[in-house]
Amino acid sequence: MLKITFLDPDGNSGKTVEAKSGLTLLDIAHQFEIEIEGVCGGDMACSTCHVFVSEKFLDKIPPISEEEEAILQFAAGRKANSRLGCQITLSDELDGLEVQLPEETESLLF
């Protein structure tokens, strides 16, 4: 089991959960009732699963795709470490991953 910490937007408090590899960060958030909306259900059609990945884990997740980059252009408060939770599949090397939730999210679904 992997330990994943979801930090609140203030970055000072959060919830640490144990998760199985192979699931996405969005799947885990929903499983543990973390406030990540994921309006599109993980189809990469919105930015409501936007998170900030801890700097020490950025090189352990796959590079951002062009499609994810296009969706993140519309994410509220986007930063260099912004990613979509539906695009981060958990693996053993992500044990200890910390992600911070943004203060707000915006949906691109019409």
C-alpha positions, 0 to 999 in steps of 0.5 A, spaced: 500 500 500 502 507 498 501 513 502 498 519 499 497 525 502 492 530 500 493 537 503 488 543 503 489 549 499 492 552 505 498 547 504 498 546 512 493 540 513 491 534 510 489 527 509 493 521 508 490 515 505 493 508 503 492 506 496 493 501 491 498 502 485 494 502 478 489 507 480 489 514 479 489 520 484 482 522 482 480 514 483 483 515 490 480 522 492 473 519 490 474 513 494 476 517 501 471 523 500 477 528 498 474 534 495 476 533 488 470 534 483 472 530 477 466 532 473 468 529 467 469 522 471 476 522 469 476 523 461 480 529 461 475 533 459 475 538 464 480 541 470 476 539 476 481 534 478 487 539 478 492 538 483 499 541 485 504 535 485 509 536 490 516 538 487 520 532 489 515 527 485 514 531 479 520 527 476 517 521 478 510 522 474 510 521 466 511 528 463 504 532 461 501 530 455 499 535 450 492 534 451 493 535 459 497 541 457 491 544 453 486 542 459 490 545 464 491 552 461 484 553 463 485 551 470 484 556 476 491 558 479 495 554 475 502 553 477 508 549 474 507 543 478 499 543 476 497 536 474 490 533 473 489 527 478 486 523 473 492 523 469 496 520 475 496 513 475 499 511 482 505 506 482 510 504 487 515 510 486 509 514 488 509 512 495 509 518 500 506 523 494 503 529 497 498 533 492 495 540 494 488 542 492 487 548 489 483 554 492 478 553 486 476 549 480 473 551 474 469 546 469 470 546 461 464 542 460 459 545 456 
